[in-house]
Amino acid sequence: MKAVYSVVVLLFTLLWSTANKPVNKVDLDRFSGKWYSLYSIPTMFDKGTRETTTTYTLNKDGYYNVVTIAKKGDDNDLHTYKSKLFPDKNRNNAEMKAQFIWPIKVDYWVIELADDYSWTVVGHPDHKFLFIMSRKPTIPQTEYNEIVTRCKAMGYPVEKLVSQQHKAN
């Protein structure tokens, strides 16, 4: 009986969950610029960081030069990290590959994006990480709650989200 119940719960979860997929299209010029990482399920590179900002600069070769600035732990010093982000034009730029260490590239999907590019959510096809980012250091609590609800429906372990502790301007 327990096995039957488990199968029913699993089927309900699969049938009622929203697919984890990228948005239909990303305008690379509009996506460029500074983003505040507000909440994240961190990667091994992001663990212990706070007040993180990331600036995407589109270069002539069609990929982004990325500069991430963050504080780490109790340290108030700013730490700078450089990486690259490669949009897949065949996937309308919504599926990208992040390169933190050459030659390794990691899937980096834009899974949600405000129409006005005021906020975005970046995830991984296997739910390994999640970033809720905004053009400002905060977003309204109701908007955050709605984003988290949708990410949970896509299968992300939202209970692992960590605040980046930005202060409102």
N, C-alpha and C positions, 0 to 999 in steps of 0.2 A: 504494500500500500504506500509506503514511504517513497519507493522508487517511482510509482505512478504520479504521486504528488509532485516530485522533483521534476519529472518530465513535463507535466502540465505547466508548472511555474516557468521552466526554461522556454517552452513554446510561447507562452504569453509574453515573456520578455523579448523574445526574438520578433514576434509579430507586432508588438506595440512600440518597439524602439525605433527611433529615427535613424536612418542610415548615416554613418560617418562618411561624409564626402565633402569635397571642396565646393566653394561657391561656383557659380557659372562662369564668372570672368573677373579679372583684376586689371584695372587700368594702372600700368606700371608707374606712370608719372604721378598720378594721384596717390599711389601707395608710398611713393618716396617721401622722405622727410623724417622728422622726429616722432617717435612713439614712446609713451610711458608704459612700461610693463607693470600693470596694476596687480594682477594675480597670476600665479603660475603653478603648474605641476612641473617642478624644475627638472632640467637635465642635469647630468653630472657636472656640467660647466656652471650652472646657475645656483646650485645648492648653497645656501647661506648668504645669498646676495640680497640687497634691499635698495630701494630708490633707484631702480634700474631704468635707464633710457636707452633706446636703440635708434640710431639714425641710418636710414637706407638711402644711399646715393647711387642712382642709376648711372652707369658709365656707358661710353660709346660702344662697348662690346655687348651690351644688352643684359648684363647682370648687375647686381647691386654690390657695392663695397659697403660693408656694414661695420659700424663702430658702436660698440656697447659700452656704456659707462655705468658703473655700479659701486656701491659701498658693500663691504664684506664684513659679516659679523658685527662686532662692536666698534670696528675701525671706521673712522670718519673720512679716511683717505679715499679719493676716487680712483678706481681701478678701470683701465681701458682695455677692451678686448676687440680685436679685429677679426672679421670673418667675411665670407662671401655668400651670396644668395643667388641661385640660378633659376629663373622662371622657365617653365616649360611652355613655350609658345603654342605647342600642339594641344595643350590642355588649358588654353585661354589664360595662361599665367597664374592660375589659381593653385596649381601644383608646382611646388618649387623644391629645390634641393639646397640645403644649407651645408656649407663647408667650413667647419671650425678648425680642422687639421687636414692638410693636404695628404693624401688624395681622397680621404673619406668624405662622402656626401650622405646626408640624412634627409629623409622626406620631411617636408615643411609645407603643410597644406593650410591655405586660408579657408577656414570652414565657416566663418561668418564675417560679414563686412557691412557696416552701416552704409546706406545709400550716399551719404555725404562724406564718407571716409573719416568720420569722427572717432570711430572705434572699430576694432577688428578682433577676431579670435583665430589663433593659429594652433593647429593640432597636428597629430601624427596618425597615419592610417591604422596603426596598431595601438593607439591610445597611450603611447609612451610619454608624451608630454602635452601640455596645454598652456597657452599664454593668452590672457585677456589684456588687450592693449588699447590705449586711448591717446588722442592728441593732447589731452589735458591730464593732470596728475590724479584726477578722480572722475568717477561717473556716478550718477544717481543710484542709490541703493536698489530701487525698483528695477532699473535697467540691468544692474549686476545680477539680481535674483533671476530675472527672465533669461539672461544669457546662461547662467549656471543650470537652470532647469533644462534648457535645450541641449547643453553639453552633456548633461547626465543622460538624457534620452538618446544621445548618440553613443553612449557607452563609456564616456570618460569617468574615471574615478574622482569625481569632484570633491570628495571629502579630503583629498590630498592637496587641494588648492592652498597656496600660501600667499599671504598679502606681501606686497613689495614695500609697504609702509610709506607711500608717498604722502606728503602733506599737501593740503589744498592751498592753492595760490590765493 
